[in-house]
Amino acid sequence: MSAGCLVIGSDTPPVREVISSGENGLLVPFFAVEELAGRVIEALQEPTKFLAIREAARHFVVDHYDAEQICVPRMRRLLDLKSSPRGYWPGRPASELLEKDTRRVSRNSSP
């Protein structure tokens, strides 16, 4: 996704967390081998048909997984939580704790 490639993945919960079918990638049912093959053939035969999806995928990854602005600050926050005297609070989702001090990067913002 970061390289602007078309991603064709399985329509399963972990993959759906990142890919919205038809928006920033394509999803096919997990055991639908024929459908997967068809999508791959279609993507190879008509690469320009999926240009908007590829561009959206790139923007999504930059906005949500930028190493400097998103991933590293989240890892630091997680390490701070783990090493703090209070530690993390059981029953409270880690995502809630990590979101507190992070910010999303806008596609239009400069680094």
C-alpha positions in Angstrom: 0.0 0.0 0.0 2.8 2.4 0.9 4.4 1.8 -2.5 1.0 2.5 -4.3 0.5 -1.1 -5.2 -3.0 -2.6 -5.5 -3.6 -4.9 -2.5 -6.0 -7.8 -2.9 -6.6 -9.4 0.4 -8.9 -11.8 2.3 -12.2 -10.4 3.5 -11.4 -11.2 7.2 -11.6 -8.9 10.3 -7.8 -8.2 10.6 -7.5 -7.2 6.9 -10.7 -5.1 7.0 -9.1 -3.0 9.8 -6.9 -1.6 7.1 -8.5 -2.2 3.7 -11.9 -1.0 2.6 -12.8 -3.0 -0.5 -13.1 -0.8 -3.5 -11.7 2.2 -1.7 -8.0 1.5 -0.8 -7.8 -2.2 -1.9 -9.8 -5.2 -2.9 -11.2 -7.9 -0.6 -12.3 -11.4 -1.6 -13.8 -14.1 0.6 -11.2 -16.1 2.3 -11.8 -19.4 0.6 -12.9 -18.0 -2.8 -9.8 -19.1 -4.8 -11.5 -18.6 -8.2 -12.6 -15.0 -7.2 -9.1 -14.2 -6.0 -7.6 -15.5 -9.3 -10.2 -13.5 -11.2 -9.3 -10.3 -9.4 -5.6 -10.8 -9.9 -6.1 -11.4 -13.6 -8.3 -8.3 -13.8 -5.7 -6.2 -12.0 -2.9 -7.4 -14.3 -5.0 -6.9 -17.5 -6.4 -3.5 -16.6 -3.9 -1.8 -14.3 -5.1 1.7 -14.9 -8.7 0.7 -13.8 -7.4 0.5 -10.2 -5.3 3.7 -10.2 -7.6 5.6 -7.9 -7.7 2.7 -5.4 -3.9 2.5 -5.5 -3.6 6.3 -4.8 -6.1 6.0 -2.0 -4.1 3.2 -0.4 -0.9 5.2 -0.5 -2.7 8.2 1.2 -4.3 5.9 3.8 -1.0 4.4 4.9 0.7 7.8 5.0 -2.1 9.2 7.1 -2.4 6.3 9.5 1.0 4.6 9.6 3.6 7.2 9.0 6.7 6.1 11.0 7.8 9.4 12.3 4.5 11.0 13.1 2.4 8.0 14.1 4.2 4.7 14.7 7.3 5.9 16.6 5.3 8.2 19.0 2.9 5.3 19.7 5.7 2.9 20.4 7.3 5.5 22.8 4.0 6.0 24.5 3.5 2.3 24.9 7.0 1.9 26.4 6.4 4.8 28.7 3.2 3.2 29.9 4.9 -0.1 30.5 7.7 1.5 32.5 5.6 3.9 34.4 4.9 3.1 38.1 1.2 3.0 37.4 1.7 0.8 34.4 -1.2 0.2 32.1 -4.7 -0.1 33.5 -6.2 -3.6 33.1 -9.5 -3.5 31.2 -8.7 -0.3 29.4 -7.9 -0.9 25.7 -4.4 -0.2 24.7 -5.7 1.8 21.7 -7.4 4.2 24.0 -4.1 4.8 25.9 -2.1 5.2 22.7 -4.5 7.6 21.0 -4.1 10.1 23.8 -0.8 11.6 22.7 -0.8 10.8 19.0 -1.9 12.9 16.0 -2.9 12.0 12.5 -0.8 13.3 9.7 -2.7 15.2 6.9 -1.8 14.3 3.4 -1.4 18.0 2.7 0.9 18.8 5.6 4.6 19.0 5.2 6.9 16.9 7.2 
